[in-house]
Amino acid sequence: MIKYHPRNKLSSNQILDSFEVYSEKELNLINLNSFSFIIAQYSTVLFQAYTLGISILVDDISNERLFSTLQERMYILAQEKHGNMLLSRHLKLLINEETS
């Protein structure tokens, strides 16, 4: 499932066919507990998932500059020591599993 930030206006040909894309209105009706994990860099939904105990993957790939700034500012969700996993680390683990 993908939910783009409201300021991102992407056409359907820019969206991967293998994902379901929800509008803001539709997402408000979806229970976050129905997802295995939430991936985002800096968002309210990421924080909501964290407080609900849902696994989160913090995106440290798509905007490395923003992620670096978040770490410098001690943004709690950008710190792996709090049990969060970085997206880059998760992807490396998946790749290692596939090659093993």
Rosetta silent file (secondary structure, phi, psi, omega in degrees, C-alpha in Angstrom):
SEQUENCE: MIKYHPRNKLSSNQILDSFEVYSEKELNLINLNSFSFIIAQYSTVLFQAYTLGISILVDDISNERLFSTLQERMYILAQEKHGNMLLSRHLKLLINEETS
SCORE:     score description
SCORE:     0.000 S_00000001
   1 L     0.000  133.299  177.724    0.000    0.000    0.000 S_00000001
   2 E  -122.916  136.977  172.333    1.317    3.403   -0.901 S_00000001
   3 L  -131.505  111.443 -179.320    0.003    6.751    0.271 S_00000001
   4 L   -79.349  154.366  175.230    1.793    9.709   -1.215 S_00000001
   5 L   -61.390  143.593 -177.047    2.173   13.006    0.595 S_00000001
   6 L   -53.831  -29.746 -178.772   -0.644   15.388   -0.424 S_00000001
   7 L   -77.516  -12.604  177.642    1.756   17.741   -2.224 S_00000001
   8 L   -86.506  114.655  179.398    2.898   14.894   -4.518 S_00000001
   9 L  -109.780   90.128 -177.705    0.645   14.793   -7.531 S_00000001
  10 L  -101.537  141.457  174.987    1.692   11.681   -9.421 S_00000001
  11 L   -80.782  161.307 -175.013   -0.060   10.290  -12.440 S_00000001
  12 H   -62.496  -26.995  179.360   -1.052    6.649  -12.456 S_00000001
  13 H   -73.547   -8.823  177.553    1.715    5.761  -14.932 S_00000001
  14 H   -95.302   -1.331 -175.422    4.297    6.806  -12.313 S_00000001
  15 L  -105.188  134.753  179.086    2.943    4.376   -9.742 S_00000001
  16 L   -64.291  132.364 -176.697    4.128    0.792   -9.508 S_00000001
  17 L   -64.930  -22.759 -174.567    1.331   -1.561  -10.481 S_00000001
  18 L   -81.545   -0.145 -179.884    2.119   -4.010   -7.678 S_00000001
  19 L  -115.878  148.013  172.021    1.065   -1.566   -4.938 S_00000001
  20 L   -88.115  134.388 -179.809   -2.316   -0.295   -3.905 S_00000001
  21 E  -113.116  129.253 -176.944   -2.422    3.484   -3.740 S_00000001
  22 L  -114.227  146.485  173.820   -4.843    5.208   -1.366 S_00000001
  23 L   -81.305  168.994  178.776   -6.071    8.753   -1.216 S_00000001
  24 H   -58.058  -44.137 -178.915   -5.977   10.738    2.025 S_00000001
  25 H   -63.098  -43.721  179.706   -9.711   10.192    2.553 S_00000001
  26 H   -65.457  -39.873 -177.138   -9.415    6.409    2.007 S_00000001
  27 H   -64.919  -33.356  179.154   -6.413    6.119    4.304 S_00000001
  28 H   -62.223  -21.709 -179.011   -8.305    7.753    7.149 S_00000001
  29 L   -91.710   -6.764 -176.179  -10.684    4.792    7.047 S_00000001
  30 L   -95.347  136.833  178.462   -7.914    2.188    7.211 S_00000001
  31 L   -82.845  122.141 -179.715   -6.700    0.816   10.522 S_00000001
  32 H   -58.551  -27.216 -179.953   -2.894    1.108   10.784 S_00000001
  33 H   -65.530  -11.072  179.843   -2.861   -2.148   12.748 S_00000001
  34 H   -81.501   -3.160 -178.916   -3.704   -3.998    9.530 S_00000001
  35 L  -105.842  146.043  178.066   -0.170   -3.388    8.212 S_00000001
  36 L   -70.313  -38.503  178.200    2.973   -5.384    9.030 S_00000001
  37 E  -158.666  163.305  178.941    5.087   -2.238    8.962 S_00000001
  38 E  -120.777  134.363  177.826    5.038    1.400    7.903 S_00000001
  39 E  -114.492  127.379  175.446    7.783    3.009    5.803 S_00000001
  40 E  -164.934  169.119  178.945    8.306    6.770    5.861 S_00000001
  41 L  -101.202  -47.471 -173.604   11.035    9.301    6.505 S_00000001
  42 L  -157.720   91.174 -175.330    9.391   12.006    8.553 S_00000001
  43 L  -151.759  160.046  176.741    5.649   11.800    8.906 S_00000001
  44 H   -64.697  -39.892 -179.294    2.761   11.777   11.307 S_00000001
  45 H   -62.210  -38.227  178.011    1.766    8.289   10.158 S_00000001
  46 H   -61.945  -45.089  179.362    5.246    6.996   11.030 S_00000001
  47 H   -66.263  -40.595  177.581    4.950    8.415   14.534 S_00000001
  48 H   -60.062  -45.353  178.945    1.419    7.049   14.916 S_00000001
  49 H   -61.208  -43.894  179.295    2.615    3.575   13.928 S_00000001
  50 H   -58.380  -46.602 -178.177    5.516    3.838   16.361 S_00000001
  51 H   -70.202  -23.625  176.932    3.243    4.762   19.261 S_00000001
  52 H   -85.285   -4.454 -179.746    0.871    1.905   18.363 S_00000001
  53 L    82.103   15.590  177.164    3.764   -0.572   18.459 S_00000001
  54 L   -83.271  139.415  179.054    3.667   -1.257   14.721 S_00000001
  55 E   -60.595  137.088  177.660    7.053   -2.000   13.150 S_00000001
  56 E  -123.586  148.482  172.134    8.459    0.971   11.294 S_00000001
  57 E  -119.005  118.210 -178.328   11.138    1.312    8.661 S_00000001
  58 E   -87.341  121.259 -177.223   12.659    4.764    8.579 S_00000001
  59 L   -73.339  105.456  177.083   13.472    5.775    4.996 S_00000001
  60 L  -105.662   13.407 -174.112   17.111    6.834    4.978 S_00000001
  61 L  -107.290  -49.062 -170.108   17.427    6.367    1.199 S_00000001
  62 L   -67.192  -28.935  177.984   15.064    8.651   -0.732 S_00000001
  63 L  -143.791   81.881 -175.332   16.306   11.916    0.783 S_00000001
  64 H   -60.899  -32.820 -179.495   19.647   11.350    2.493 S_00000001
  65 H   -65.126  -46.180  177.920   20.067   15.055    3.224 S_00000001
  66 H   -63.179  -44.111 -179.350   16.797   15.253    5.157 S_00000001
  67 H   -60.518  -41.704  178.194   17.618   12.043    7.018 S_00000001
  68 H   -61.535  -42.360  177.879   21.019   13.425    7.999 S_00000001
  69 H   -63.153  -41.090  178.829   19.367   16.603    9.286 S_00000001
  70 H   -62.612  -39.201  177.969   16.874   14.532   11.287 S_00000001
  71 H   -66.487  -43.381  179.028   19.723   12.617   12.904 S_00000001
  72 H   -60.507  -35.093 -179.578   21.589   15.819   13.737 S_00000001
  73 L   -85.686    5.434  177.423   18.425   17.164   15.383 S_00000001
  74 L    62.139   33.783  174.903   18.097   13.915   17.385 S_00000001
  75 L   -58.591  118.661 -169.999   14.732   13.036   15.829 S_00000001
  76 H   -57.249  -35.751 -178.076   13.852    9.966   17.889 S_00000001
  77 H   -75.450  -12.421  177.367   12.576    7.908   14.965 S_00000001
  78 H   -90.251    3.940 -178.562   15.877    8.402   13.107 S_00000001
  79 L  -106.439  114.843 -178.923   17.750    6.656   15.917 S_00000001
  80 H   -63.974  -22.513 -178.158   18.038    2.866   15.530 S_00000001
  81 H   -63.368  -13.833  179.192   18.721    2.520   19.246 S_00000001
  82 H   -92.506   14.798  177.513   14.993    2.979   19.855 S_00000001
  83 L    88.614    3.735  177.788   14.214   -0.281   18.053 S_00000001
  84 L   -83.348  151.507  176.047   13.546    1.308   14.696 S_00000001
  85 E  -115.388  138.654  176.773   15.081   -0.167   11.602 S_00000001
  86 E   -78.018  144.728  179.441   16.421    1.875    8.732 S_00000001
  87 H   -58.119  -41.161 -178.806   15.078    1.045    5.289 S_00000001
  88 H   -61.264  -39.913  179.547   18.616    0.633    3.913 S_00000001
  89 H   -68.725  -42.224  178.571   19.431   -1.955    6.571 S_00000001
  90 H   -60.661  -43.487  179.686   16.168   -3.829    6.005 S_00000001
  91 H   -64.467  -39.837  177.131   16.824   -4.011    2.255 S_00000001
  92 H   -61.650  -41.190  177.820   20.349   -5.336    2.849 S_00000001
  93 H   -62.941  -41.550  178.115   18.916   -8.059    5.099 S_00000001
  94 H   -63.708  -41.636  179.340   16.391   -9.014    2.426 S_00000001
  95 H   -64.690  -42.547  178.814   19.085   -9.174   -0.235 S_00000001
  96 H   -62.802  -38.293  178.306   21.285  -11.321    2.016 S_00000001
  97 H   -64.500  -40.455 -178.592   18.369  -13.700    2.654 S_00000001
  98 H   -69.353  -32.940 -177.848   17.733  -14.071   -1.076 S_00000001
  99 H   -87.409   -9.404 -179.882   21.383  -14.792   -1.879 S_00000001
 100 L   -82.998    0.000    0.000   21.808  -17.313    0.960 S_00000001
